[in-house]
Each structure stands twice: as structure tokens, then as C-alpha cells.
Amino acid sequence: MLTLGAFLLAIALLVAVHEWGHFAMARACGVKVLRFSIGIGPRVLGWTSQRSGTEYRLGLLPLGGFVAMLDEREAAVDPAELAQAFNRQRLRSRALIVAAGPLANLLLAILLYSAVNWWGVEAPEARIARPPQGSLAAQAGWVGGELVLRASDEQGQDYPVPSFDELNWQIARAALAEKNLVLTYQPADSTEERQSLLKFTDLDVRQADATLFRKIGFVAPFSPAYIGDLRPEGAAQAAGLQSGDVVRQVDGVAMADGAQLRELIRQSGSAHDPLPQQWLVERQGRLLELRVTPHRERDGTAEIGRVGAMIGATPRMVLVRLGLLQSVQRALTKTWEVSVLSLRMMGQIATGMSSYKNLSGPITIADYAGRSAAMGLSQFLSFLAIVSISLGVLNLLPVPVLDGGHLMYYLWEGVTGRSISPAWMAKLQRVGVALLFVMMSVAIFNDISRFLS
């Protein structure tokens, strides 16, 4: 119920802001707005303004919206209102009205990021878990427990890393741009500052998902090898493990943290049925030896080992809070960077440089909406900001039927001095609809694949 409610709230808010952008700019340019609708389909609620004549309505399905303006191409217009018709406006005014929707989404993202930065958010500190064997971080000598302080790009620009979320962002940004990154950190047992170069230039980044972060090695923040909730009839319960146990060794190998234990369990089922393991656990100050045999289960396309228990305690949390001016500046930077990253990813998908599996649809969005809402207001607002940026950037793409497609028509008109003919407009619209249908089909297919895996 939380997932559905959070998803509907997110979509309704983002659509309302997008359509408000079109609406506000149309009114500012002197265009008469006939209808402002949040949601599509049959009208559920609504009223008509006596002063402006605009009908404000809520549609049955909150998955879209529209702003209907006075336009001679849609219906006959009273001669007394011709000056208020959209098609009679100057090219600049029409372009501003069309661009205002996506720009309103980008402005919303700036406001949301500013609010989150100013209010503050609890996030895991940037102390990393033990990297998986063979990962980029493991090859660079990271062993787990290091506290990351700063990240530096190839131009020598330093970025503070106050949390693990910020570390993930800096890594994702550098990896997808295929640029190297220098991390300044403190080892687990020292306050001495050291530096490590992560080489992303040879990394395959075609699929930007959890697999990419496993290849890099920064999978999770540091947490002890703690046993949390147990699944009924799982291998952990069958072996006698209890919630609260701390795993010290597995087959004589010391467990540095929860990530190392999770990786060991996963790898136990990768090639064959897992063999019995001898676990040394600490329970209420006493050391116990237990024999644990993980179960082999499928995870997507791979076979892994699982014990049916949550592994790892809650990582240490830090409060990340900025001043008002810093919050706005950081929000502007983050919105710009996410926008550029989104465009780059879309371009890589279109050219085959990145996997089509990176496309996400409504099921994944609903899932993340529910998860972020459960984590708290700051996380939900951050989620809204990212989706708002995605919506704004997507609508600015030069695809017919999208706002960017109309801006492309206006660019043609500005360069040639004549508008696109109705016949060509109809053909391009059909192409745009087909492209959107393909994109949505792929996104929904990816959603279902993730859900079933």
C-alpha cells in the first residue's frame, strides 16, 4: 500500500509541476488556456474559472496530464480571441511555452535538492565494506574499513565525500564518463591520509546497475558480520544461528565485515552445491562453532549460495547538512550533473554503447518510490528530484510528440523561415509514437525481468 501510494503521489506531483510550467508560461505569453488537467481519462473532479474560462480538472488515471490551449489548428476560434491563440504567437513565445514544462521539472529538482541539503539527511558514513575478490577496488589494494574523505577527478577538482551515498555518486559519475578517479582515505586503523587511483578507462560500463558496482568493488558501507532476521526453514536457522550472532570466522578465515561474509556465501554456490562450512560465532560473549550449509539458489542468470538470513548490522550513520547558500549551489550542481549523466546514458543506449537493460519503467519507479518513502522524507524527496530530472531531460529529447520534438520543429522554422507542413508533421508524430512505444515496451520488459529474477 505504501509503494502504491508513494508512486501515485510522485507521479501526480511531477506531472502537475510539468503541466504547470506549460500553463504558467502560456498565461505569461497571453495565450488562453482552455483546460488544465492532472491525470488522463474521464473527469473525476473539476471546476471552471469564471474569470479566465479555464477548466481545471483531475482525470481518472494519474499517469499523465495536459494543458489545452486556444489554437486554430484544433478548432475554430472566435475572431475576438485570435490574439490569444497559441498558433498566432511569435516563434519565441511558442518555444518558451513548450520548453517551460521540462524546465519546471528541473527547477523542482533544484528546490528538492536544496531542501534536502538544508534540512539534512542521515546517511551511512563513507567507510567501505571489504571489496569482492577481483573487483577494481580489491586490485587497487582496498581491504575494507577505509574511510573515504575526498574524491578528485582528472582535472584535479576535489569533491568532499561526507557519506557513502556521495561516494557512490562520485564513482558512478566517473565510471560512466570512463574517467579515472583519485580517492583520499584513512585506513581502518589509522588517521593518516592516503590516496588511491581507480582506473575506470578500461571498465565495461554498458550496464549501469548493481553488477557495475560489484565490478568496481564499493558495494556497501562497512558493517560487522552480524546476523539479523532469519528466514524460516533457511540454512541459517537449520544450523542453529540466532539473530544477534556475530560471525568471527568461516572455515578458519577471519570475517572482517558483513560484506566479506555475504560474498563468501554467494560464491559458495556459484559452481556447485555448497559444501558444509564451519562457522565460529560470538553469542552474548561466548564463542560457538556451528556447521552451516548454504542453499544454492538462482539470482537472475547466476547461481549463488544463500543462508536465509540478513547479514550485516546497520552501518554508522552521519548527518549531512549544508548552509542555505551551499544547499542551493550544491542543488544546482547536482541537477546539472544528473541531467548530463542522463543524456549521456540515453545516448549510449541509443548507440549500443550501453545496455538497453538500463531502461526502467513504472514498476521499478514504483518500487523505488515505496522504498524511499519507507526510509524517510529526505530520501523520498531525493527520489522525487531524480525522477523529476529524468522526466525533464526525457521531454527535451528531439523526439516527435515530446516537447523536444516540438522545439525541433521550431528550430526548423527559425532556420528556414517556414513551418513544417501538416503532412510531414503527421508522419513525424507517428514515428515519435512508435519510438515511445518501443521505449516503454523495453522498459516494462526490464521491470518484469528484474521483478521475476
Buried (B, 14 or more C-beta within 10 A) or exposed (E): EEBEEBBBBBBBBBBBBBBBBBBBBBBEBEBBBBBBBBBBEEEEEBEEEEEEEBBBBBBEEBBBBBBBBBBEEEEEBEEEEEEBBBBBBEEEBBBBBBBBBBBBBBBBBBBBBBBBBBEBBBBBBBBBBBBBEEBBBBEBEBBBBBBBBBBBBEEEEEBBBBBBBBBBBBBBBBBBBEBBBBBBBBBBEEEEEEEBEBEBEEBEBBBBEEBBBBBBBBBBBBBBBBBBEBEEEBBBBBBBBBEEBBBBBBEEEEBBBBBBBBBBBBBBBEEEEBEEBEBBBBBEEEEBEBEBBBBBEEEEEEBBBBBBBBBBBEBEBBEBBBEEEEBBBBBBEBBBBBBEBBBBBBEBBEEEEBBBBBBBBBBBBBBBBBBBBEBEEBBBBBBBBBBBBBBBBBBBBBBBBBBBBBBBBBEBBEEEEEBBEEEEBEEBEEEBEEBBEEBEEBBBBBBEEBEEE
